[in-house]
Amino acid sequence: MRVCWIALSVFAACNRPDLGIRKAPPSFPIDPTHFGSTDTTSATTPSTHGTTTHGTTTHGTTTGTSGSSSSTPSTSSTSGGSTSTTSSTTTTTGPDQYGIDVSHWQGTIDWASVVADGWSFAMTKATEGTYYTDDEFSANYDGAYGVGMIRGSYHFAIPDDSDGATQADYFVDHGGGWSADGQTLPGQLDIEWNPYGSDCYDLSKSDMVQWIHDFDDEYYYRTGRDMMIYTAASWWT
């Protein structure tokens, strides 16, 4: 499975009472044009997220990377007329990046105030299952973009509603795509406790893994980019 990163819930605090939201991932230097490629840039696995109310998340804190870099110098040796060279490798980390995760539950958001407060990015709920598009998605998605924030969208998975590929198509068709504008992250799959019934949607572990594979494969087919996954360690295990 080609997954960009996985965020695991820690149910942390750090509420934003003015917006009714909390800090969200990712906590590494963000380059939206990078996703889907490979280089030597390192990143930490973010720790995020909180509780869910009817498919909408309010989230937790992230701990990020500090601005530092390290490198291994090139070396070469000569023996018996032949030369071998070991190339240098550079690993770079950047400052912490903090963002918010929003949906219609936060109502109308003053995005100019959000960016003025220092938030770097926003994950906005787009869809759920194959039956719902968030009422505030366009306003939130465009609002974050309009003030220069990096934006992303997420899909709240309902695995007992339909198969993974069908939900990936619904997500992409209703705002979950990716664009090479340097300001848009690939989509995120939010998969966790079922707010409407059985915690694991009456799927076995293997069936759940297959469902996620199917969603991931279709998302990659449609966008050419790796998706992100948000889940909780206590749910997944």
C-alpha positions in Angstrom: 0.0 0.0 0.0 1.4 3.4 -1.0 0.6 5.6 2.0 2.2 9.0 2.6 2.0 8.9 6.4 -0.2 7.6 9.1 -1.4 9.8 12.0 -2.2 8.0 15.3 -4.5 9.4 17.9 -3.2 10.4 21.3 -6.4 12.1 22.6 -4.4 15.2 23.6 -5.7 18.5 24.7 -4.7 22.0 23.4 -8.3 23.1 22.6 -8.9 26.2 20.5 -12.0 27.5 22.3 -12.4 30.3 19.8 -12.8 27.9 16.9 -13.8 24.7 18.6 -10.9 22.9 17.0 -7.6 21.4 18.0 -4.1 21.0 16.4 -3.9 18.5 13.6 -1.2 16.8 11.5 1.3 16.8 9.9 4.3 17.9 11.9 6.9 17.9 9.3 8.1 20.4 6.6 5.2 20.5 4.2 5.8 20.4 0.4 2.5 19.6 -1.3 4.3 19.0 -4.6 6.6 16.3 -3.1 3.9 13.7 -2.3 4.3 10.6 -4.4 8.1 11.1 -5.0 11.1 9.8 -3.2 14.1 11.8 -1.7 16.2 11.8 1.4 14.1 14.3 3.4 13.2 12.8 6.8 10.0 13.3 8.6 8.5 12.3 11.9 5.3 10.3 12.2 2.8 12.8 13.5 0.8 12.1 16.7 -2.7 13.6 16.5 -6.4 13.6 16.9 -9.1 13.3 19.4 -12.8 12.2 19.6 -15.4 11.7 16.9 -19.0 12.9 16.9 -21.1 11.5 14.0 -18.3 11.2 11.6 -16.6 14.5 12.4 -13.3 14.7 14.3 -12.0 17.2 16.8 -8.3 16.6 17.1 -5.2 16.6 19.3 -1.7 17.8 19.3 1.3 17.2 17.1 5.0 17.1 18.1 7.2 18.1 15.3 10.7 18.2 14.0 13.3 20.8 14.9 15.2 22.8 12.3 18.4 20.9 11.9 20.4 18.9 9.3 23.1 16.3 9.2 25.2 14.9 6.4 27.6 12.1 5.7 30.6 13.2 3.6 31.6 11.5 0.4 34.5 9.1 0.6 36.6 7.3 -2.0 39.3 4.7 -2.1 41.6 3.3 -4.8 42.8 -0.2 -4.9 44.5 -2.1 -7.8 43.7 0.5 -10.3 40.0 0.8 -9.5 38.2 3.5 -7.6 35.1 3.2 -5.4 33.1 6.2 -4.2 30.5 6.5 -1.5 28.2 9.4 -2.2 27.1 11.8 0.6 23.6 11.7 2.1 22.0 14.7 3.6 19.0 14.5 6.0 17.1 17.8 6.6 14.4 18.6 9.1 12.5 21.8 9.4 10.4 23.7 11.9 7.2 22.3 13.4 4.0 22.9 11.3 0.7 23.1 13.0 -2.8 23.1 11.5 -6.5 22.6 12.1 -9.0 20.0 11.2 -12.5 21.4 10.5 -15.9 20.5 9.3 -19.4 22.0 9.4 -19.4 21.5 13.2 -17.1 24.6 13.5 -19.6 26.8 11.5 -18.3 29.8 9.6 -14.6 30.3 10.2 -12.7 33.6 10.0 -9.7 32.2 7.9 -7.8 35.5 8.0 -7.8 35.2 11.8 -6.7 31.6 11.6 -3.6 32.3 9.5 -2.9 35.4 11.6 -2.7 33.2 14.6 0.1 31.2 13.0 -1.6 28.1 11.7 0.1 26.6 8.6 -2.5 24.3 7.1 -6.0 23.1 7.3 -7.6 19.6 6.8 -11.2 20.0 5.8 -13.9 17.4 5.8 -15.2 16.7 2.3 -17.2 13.5 2.4 -18.5 10.6 4.4 -19.5 7.2 3.0 -21.1 7.7 -0.4 -24.0 9.7 0.8 -22.7 12.9 2.4 -20.7 16.0 1.4 -19.9 18.4 4.2 -22.0 21.6 4.0 -19.0 23.8 4.8 -16.5 22.0 2.6 -16.2 24.5 -0.2 -16.2 27.5 2.2 -13.5 25.9 4.3 -11.4 24.5 1.4 -11.4 27.7 -0.5 -11.2 29.9 2.6 -7.9 28.3 3.7 -6.5 28.5 0.2 -7.6 32.1 -0.1 -5.5 33.3 2.9 -2.4 31.3 1.7 -2.7 28.3 4.0 -1.8 24.8 2.7 -5.1 22.9 2.5 -6.2 19.3 2.4 -9.5 17.4 2.4 -10.5 14.2 4.2 -13.0 11.4 3.8 -14.7 9.8 6.8 -14.8 6.1 6.0 -18.0 4.0 6.5 -16.7 0.6 5.4 -20.1 -1.1 5.9 -21.8 1.4 3.5 -19.9 0.4 0.3 -16.5 -0.9 -0.8 -13.2 1.1 -0.6 -12.9 1.9 -4.3 -16.4 3.2 -4.5 -15.8 5.5 -1.5 -12.5 6.7 -3.0 -14.3 7.6 -6.2 -17.0 9.5 -4.2 -14.3 11.4 -2.3 -12.4 12.4 -5.4 -15.6 13.4 -7.2 -16.6 15.6 -4.3 -13.5 17.6 -3.5 -10.9 15.0 -2.5 -8.5 15.3 -5.4 -5.1 16.8 -5.6 -3.7 19.7 -7.7 -0.1 20.6 -8.5 -0.5 24.2 -7.2 2.0 23.9 -4.4 -0.7 24.6 -1.8 -2.9 21.4 -1.9 -2.1 18.2 0.0 -3.3 14.8 -1.2 -6.5 13.5 0.4 -6.7 11.8 3.8 -8.7 8.8 4.8 -10.2 9.1 8.3 -10.9 5.6 9.5 -11.8 4.9 13.1 -14.7 4.0 15.4 -18.1 3.6 13.8 -20.3 6.4 15.2 -23.4 4.6 14.0 -23.0 1.0 15.1 -20.4 -1.7 15.5 -16.9 -0.2 16.2 -15.3 -2.1 13.4 -18.2 -2.0 11.0 -18.7 -5.8 11.4 -15.5 -6.4 9.3 -12.8 -8.8 10.2 -9.2 -7.5 10.4 -8.3 -8.9 7.0 -11.5 -7.5 5.4 -10.7 -4.1 6.9 -7.1 -4.1 5.6 -8.5 -5.1 2.2 -11.0 -2.3 2.3 -8.2 0.2 3.0 -6.1 -1.3 0.2 -9.0 -0.9 -2.2 -9.5 2.8 -1.2 -5.8 3.5 -1.5 -5.4 1.8 -4.9 -8.4 3.7 -6.4 -7.3 7.0 -4.9 -3.8 6.6 -6.4 -5.4 5.5 -9.8 -7.6 8.6 -9.8 -5.0 11.2 -8.6 -1.5 9.8 -9.1 -0.8 10.7 -5.5 -0.5 8.7 -2.3 -3.2 9.2 0.2 -2.8 9.9 3.9 -4.5 7.9 6.7 -5.8 9.1 10.0 -6.6 6.4 12.6 -6.2 5.7 16.3 -3.8 3.1 17.7 -6.4 2.0 20.2 -8.9 1.3 17.5 -6.5 -0.2 15.0 -5.1 -2.7 17.5 
